[in-house]
């Protein structure tokens, strides 16, 4: 149509065409084929299996037509007792009776502890390079001079700052009445008074460090009515990157307790150490007797991608394991308190010198090796480059598929929040970015699943393949960038999109790449917010469902969530009619 030729008599026709176009766009947008709930459980426990059946019945009454089933035991089906499979049969039967899709979760890339229970050496490792050791008492022991002067919090300078520290927030001060050792401790109190806007209560100092060194930091902590105890942190910052990601697990009120964390300096020569809280409120917090020491061979990783090398101090002589020093291994690696769980710190393994060693008392050496890093509450990632990992993934797929058979309506590939990786020597040898390794891994996982069960519907979480979410550089302790990970995302894999904050970008991103999407809403928040997300999703093609997703096992809002979906659909239908 010639735009210049449009007159008043054409306006009505044009508006009608625009309305028809809008209606067709709406029809091509959201289509609720799948209305699922996410259930995390342990079917080895009879009571939890009964709870899953109850939730399925509740879901069916509320209009849901499927469940996504996450179970740690799916990582170790070769070790579960017979009652596990009996409970699984009950769940399968109820899903069939209620006509609910059953989608098991497999391939825990990111939260990999279950897989690592089979082989703890497959954890992602951070490199230690040329750490100094010395032969003392017939053993190799760390010989790093870095320490933490002023960690006893015994005095302050004339300007009121703890001796040895650079600065502190106004709510931090010396306490001579409550202490763990010595004559005093550091107390943080009255946060709401001194920092009402931010809740900051911190003590900080700079540390000059060597790159790629491994340290253990311990500190004694006491709390009394401290409202945000779970947010108390030991931060080791290099610029904006936090090198220490482990949670401390403190309670609002507890007596003196030693907490232990470990960190790697990576490629930094200076770091900022913080003890304290961001976003604190009421109560009192004490620190005392902070100590810094080399990490030594605690949690040393032993596999091809994590080579261990010990040389003379000048680097000219390489010593032979088993001949010049005993084999180095940590028997507690990934075994405390059970397989797949890692402690940040425990007694270091002893490394002795066998008879005939070329090393003598007092000799100084340099050790290069790898160790894992814990994120938050025990999260451990697997190393994408390790060939043995794919044997484990193939075995898991075979066992899970044999357990579920035709009752599985699809499989969820649990690639999610991969926070440590890319430092492995095999990765360096290939020259790929971590994003390229993630793409390769997803392709391998997709192939493993389809080889075992041809034509099976596959699903994956969105975050690691979304540049507006986690697929970028400087993500936790990932080397380089996760960008490009999306190149391994097959168009037939359905994306479970869970990032509401950047919904306009990520909805268009995955739609543009040809992937269908399911919106993983709720996240223990406002169940009605799904309507906002659906309205934005209606502007793109390929959104085929929603999933009520809870991490806190909160199912009280399940009906309200489903009703909100119905309200959106009804409002859209009414809008299209007009």
N, C-alpha and C positions, 0 to 999 in steps of 0.2 A: 504493500500500500504506500502511495506517495504521501509522506507526512504533511507536506505543504497543502495537500488537497483536502485534509481533514477539516470538516466544518461542523457546525452544531449537530446536524442530522447524523453524523458518524459517531458522535461521542457515546451514545447509548450502546451502539454495536461494539465499540472498542472496550467499554467498561464490562460488557458481558463476556467478551473474549478474555479479558484479564481475570475476571472472576473464575471462568472455566479453567484457565491456566493455573490459578492458585489452587483450585480444587484438585486438579490432577497432580500438582506438586505435593499436596497433602497426602493424597492416596499413595504416592510413590515414596513417602517418608516412612514413619514408624509403622511397623506391623507387628503386633504382639503375638508372635507364634509361640514364644517361650516365656513363661512366667515361672521362674524358679526361686528356690531358696537355697542358701549356702549353709551346710551343716558340717561342722568340725567335730569329730567324735573319736571314740576308741571302741570298736565293736568287740574287742576282747573282754570288755566289762559288760556283763549281762544287763545291768541297770542302764548303761548308756545306749545299748542296742534297743531296749524298750523305749527309751526317751526318743530315739530316732523315729521309731514307729509312731509314737504319739505326735511328733512334729509333722510327719508326713500326713497324718489324718487331719491335723489342724490346717496344714497347707492346702490340702484338697478342698476342705470346706471353704477356704478363703479364695478359691479360684486359681490356685497355682497348678501347674502341670508338670513340674519336674523338680529334682533336687540335685545339687552338686555336692558330692560326698568327699570330704577331706578326712583322711585317717592316717596318722603316723605309721600305723601297722602295715599300710600298703607298701611301705619300704622294706618290710621284712616278713613277707608272707611265708617264707621257708622256716620261720622260727615260732610262729603263733601256735597255740594249742587248738585242739579240735573244736572247742566251743566257739572260737572265732568264726569258723565257717558255718557253724550252725546258726549263729546270729546273723551272718550275712545272708543266709537263705531266707530267714524271716523278713529281713529288709527287702530282699528281692521280691518275695511273694507279695508283700504289702504294696510295693511300688506297682507291681503288675495289677493287683486288685484295684488300686486307686487310679490306674492309668497315668502314672507319673514317670517321666523320663528319669533315668538314673545315670548320672555322669560322674564316674570316679576321677579323682585327681592323681596324676602321675608326674614323674620327672621333676622333682623339687630342685630346680635350678635357682639358687638364691638362699632359700631356707633348706639347706642340704643335710642337716644333722642326721636324718633318718638313713640316707644313703651312706653317710660317712661312718655309721655304725659298722658297716661291713669292712671298711678300710679307712681308718682315720688319717692316713697319709695322703689321701686324695683331696684334702682341704686346700683352698687357695692359700698361697704362701707369699709372705713379704721377704725380700732379700736382706740379709746381713752381709756386709762386705768389709773384709779386713778388720774384724773386731779383735782387739789385743787380748791375748791369753798368756799365762806364764806357767811353767812347770813348777809346782810347789807340792811337796810331800808325795811325790810320785803321781800326781794328777794334773790334768789341765784345768786351770781355774781362771775366771775372768780377771783382767788386769786393766780395767778402765778407770781413769782418775775422776770421772765426773761424779759429783755428789751434790747434796742439797743442804748447803750451809744455811742455818736459820730455821730448819724444819722442826726444831723443838719448840719454837714460839716462846722463848724465854724472856725476850726483851723487845723494846721499841727504840727507834732513833729519836732525836730531838724533835723531829717533825711528826712523831707519833706513828710512824710506819714500822711494821715488824722488821727486826734486824735480819738482813739478808734478802728481804723482799722489796719490790719496787714501789708498789702502791696497794691500797685496799679501799673498799667502799666505807663510807662513814659509819655503817652499822657493824663494822668489824673492829675488835679491840682486844687488849690483853685481859686475861682472867687468871688471877692468882689463887682463886678459891676452888675452882673446878679444873682439874688437870689429870692427864693420864700418867705422865711422867715428869720429872723435874719440878720446877717451881711455878710453871704457868702453862696456859694453853691459849689458843686463838678462839675467841667467841664471836659469833654473829647473831645479833638480836635486834629487835625493834626495826625490822625491815620496812614495815608499813609506814613507820614514822620517817625514816631517813630516805626511803626510795619508794614513795607511794605510786609513782607512775610505772616503774619498771620492775620493782621487787628485786633489785640487784643486791646481793650480799657476797662479795668476792675478795679474794686475796690473790695477788699476782706477782710474777717475776719473769724476767727473761732468762733463758738458758742458752749459752753457747754450746753447740753440739757438733758432732761429726756426722756426715751423711750416712744413712743406712746402718745405723746402730740400733740395738734392741735393749730397752730398759724396762725395769720393774720399779713401779712406784707404790709404796705402801703408806698408809696414813691411818691413824686412829681417829674414829669419829664417834661423837655422842650427840643425841638429839633429845629434846624435851618439848613436846607439844608442837613440833615443827610441821606445819600444815602441808608443805610441799616437799616432804622428805624424798619422795621418788624422783624429784627433779634436781637433787643435789648432785653435782658433777665434779669430776676431775677432768679438766679440759687441757689438752696440749695442742695449741693452735700454731699453725704455720701459715701466716696470712689468714685467710678465711677458712682454711681446711683444718678440720679436727683430726688429729692423728690418733686420738684415744676415743673410742666410741662405746666402750663398755659401760652399762648402767651399774650403779653401786648397790641397788636393792635395799636402801635404808627404810626404816620404819619411822613414823612420826615421833615415837618415844622409844629409845633404846639406850642401854648402857654402852660404855666404851667398846667399840668393835673395830677390829682392823680390817680395812678394805684394801684389796690388791688389784692393780691394773697393770697392763703392759702396753708398750707402744714402740713403734719403729719411727725413726726420724726421717725416713725416706730420703729425698734429695736435699734436705734442709740443713743449714748451718746455724740457725737460730730458731728457737721456738718460744712461745709464751705459755707459761704454766699457770693455770687458774685452779683454785680450790673454792667452791662455793655454790651459789644458786642464782639462776636467772628466773624471775617470776615468782620469788618467794613471797610469803605473807607473814603469818604470825609464828611465834615459838622461838626456840633458841637452838643453835647449832654450834658445836665445838669441833675444832681440829687440833691434833697434837701429834708429835713424834713422826713427822713425815720423813720418809727415807727413800732415796733414789739409788739404784744399783744396776749393774749390767744384768741383762736377762739370761746370759749364758746359753746353755743348750736346753732350756726348758721348752717343751713342745717342739723340738726340732723335727722337721719334716724330712722323710727319707723316701725319695722316688726319683725316677730319671729326670723329671723336670725340676727337681730341687737338689742339685748337686752340692755336695759338701767338700770343701777343700781347705787344707791347713798347710801353710807355708812358713818358712822362716821369716823373721821380722823384716829382712831386706827383700823378701819375695823370690829369692833365687833358688831356694830348695823347697820342694813339695814333699810332704811327709805322707806315708802310706798307711791307710787305715787297716788295722789288724796286725800291722808289723811295728809301726812306730807309736801308735796309740790304739786303744781298744775300740771296737765298733761303737759308734755314737748313736744312741737311740734313747728315747724317753718312753719308758713302759707305761706312763700315765697319759700319754698323748691320746686325746679323744676317748678316754676310758673312765672319766670321773664325772659324775658318780656311776655312769653306765655308758655303753658304747654309743658314740655319736655326740657325746657331751664333752666340752673342753673347759678346763680351768685356766684362768689367766695366769695363775701362779701356783707353784708347789715346789717342793725341794728339788733342786736341779739334779739330773742324773750324774753320777760320778764317771769321769773319763780317766781311766788309769793307763799307765805305760807298761806294755808287756816286756818281758826280758829281751834284751838285745835291741831295744829301741834306740834310734839315733838321737833321740831327745834326752837331755840331761837336766838335772835339777837347776832351776834358775833360767833355763832357756825361755826366750820370749817368741811367740808365734802369732800369726794372724789367721783368723778363722772366717770363712765365708760359708753361709748356709741359709736356710729358709725356716720361717716359723709362721703359724696362722695368726689371725686377728679376730677377736670376738667382737661382735656388734650388738649393742643393747643387751637384751636378756638371752644370751647364749646363741645368737644366730651365727651360723657358720656356713660359708659358701664353698662349693666344690670348684675345682680347677677345670675350666673348659677344655684345656689343651691336652689333658691326660687321657691316653687311649684306654686305660683300665676303666675310666668312668663310663664309657660307652658299653662296655661289657655289663656293668651293673645296670645301666638303663635298659639294655636289651633284656636282661634277666627279670627286671621289675615288670616290664611290659608283658612279657610272657606269662609270668605268675598272676598278674592282675587280670589279664584277659582270660586266663584259664579259670580264675575264680569267679568272674562275672559272666563270661560267655556272652550270649545274645541278650542278656538283661541289661548290658551297658548300652545306653543310647548314644554314647560318644565318650571321649576322654578329654580331660582338662590337663593341658601341659602347664605345669605350675612354675613358669618362668616369672620371677617376681623379685624386685628389690635386690638385685645382685650387687652387693656392696663392697666386695673385696675380690680382686682378680686382675689378671693381665701381667703379673710380674714374673711368672714362671719362665724358666730358661728356655723351654720349648716355644713359648710365645715369642721370646726375643729372637730365637733362631729363625722363626718363620717371618718375622717382621710385620705381622699383622697388628692392627689396633685391637683393643678389647671389643669394640663394636663389631669388627669383622669376625672375631672368634664367637661372639654371641650369635651372629647371623649363621655362621657355620654350625654351631651347636643346635640352633632351632631347626635347621634343615635336616640334621642328623636325627633329631628327636622325631620330627615329622615322618621321616623315612622309616625309623624303627617301629613307630606305631602302625603305619600303613602296611608294612611288611607282615607284621603279626596279624593285623585285622584289616584287610583291604577294604577301602571305601568307608572306613569308620569316620564319623564326624569328629573333628578336632577343634579344640578351643584353647585360647591362651590369654593370660592377663595382658593388659595394654601397656603398662608403664615402661618396660624395657625396650619398647619399639616405638615410643612416642617422643619426638624431640622436644615437645613442650612439657614433658614430664621427666623421666629419668634417663632417656637416651641422649646424653650429652657429656661434655667433659667435666672434670672435677666433681665426680659423683662419689662421695664417701672416700673409700680407699682403693678405688678402681684406677688402674694405670691409664693415663691418656684419656680416651673418650669412648663412650658407648654409642656414639653416632654411627650410623650405617648398619646398626643391628637389624633394622627393618628390612634390609635386603634379603634376609633369610625367611621372611614371613610370606608363606604361600597364600595366594588369594582365596583359597578354599578354606583356610583356617579362620574360624570366627573369633573376633577379638572381644574379650570381656573387658569393657572400658570402665575404669573405676576412678577417673580423675575429673571430678565435677568442676574444679576451679578453672580449668582451661578447656571447658567443653566445646566452645566454639571452634577452637583450633583443632583439638584432637578428633572431634567428630568428622570434620572436613578432611583431616589428614588420612584417616583410615578409609573413609568413603572414597576419597580420591585414588587410593591404592587398590580399590576394588574389594576390600574386606568387609564382610557383614559384621555387625556389632550387636552386643547385648550390654545393656547398661547395668553395672553393678552398683546399685544405689543403697541408700540408708546409712551404712557405716555407723550405726549406733547414734544417729542424730535425728533430724526432723524427717519423719517418714513421708511428709507431704512434698518435700523438695523434689521428689522424682518428677512432679508435674512440670517444674521449670526445666528440668533436663530433657524431658520428652518433647517439650515445646521447641527447644533448640534442635533436638535430634530430628524433628519433623522436617527440617529444612534440608536434610541430606538423604541420600538413598541408603538402604541396606541396614537400617536399625530394626532388628527382628525380635527384640524381647528385652526383658528386665530381670534382675535377680536381687532378691532381698538378701543383702550381704551384711552379716554381723561378725565382728571379731570377738565380741564380749558375750556371745551366746545369749543375746537378748532377742527373744521372739515375741514379746508382748505387742510389738508394733506391726507384726506381720499382716494383720487384717487391714490396718490403716494404710499401709503401703499399697496393698492390692486395691483397696478402695480408691486411693489417689490415682492409680493407673486408670481405673474405670472412669473416674471423674474427668480425667484428661481426654479419654477416648470419646466420652459423651459430649464434652464441650467442643471437640474438633468436629464431630459429626454434625452438631447443631450449626457450627460456623460454616461448614461446607454446604449445608442446606440453604444458607442465606447467600 
